[in-house]
Amino acid sequence: MHWSTIIYCGIITYLTRFSMIFLLKEDILKNKAKKILSYVPSAIFPAIIFPPIFLDNTGSLDFESNPKILAAVLAVIVGYASRSILATIFTGLITYWFLIFVYYQ
């Protein structure tokens, strides 16, 4: 019973998503969709990043003694200056690890 429900839900989900792509004409998908979808990363990224950085385990805003904020700010500055994803990631990780293991201990 459980496996059939999972498979059924997977098929329905696949068909609903595939039908939108299949029914669209190629010329519409190329021009309008590309323009609209180009805004998706900048709209979704803050929604993904904000909660882990600014909220604590209870869902409250945590600005005091929060090493994630300083690490994120430093990573944004390095990312903007260097235009390198790896430099941004490593800067954020190293700063965060330094703060939680050395500074706040």
Beta strands, then each sheet from edge to edge (+ up, - down):
end
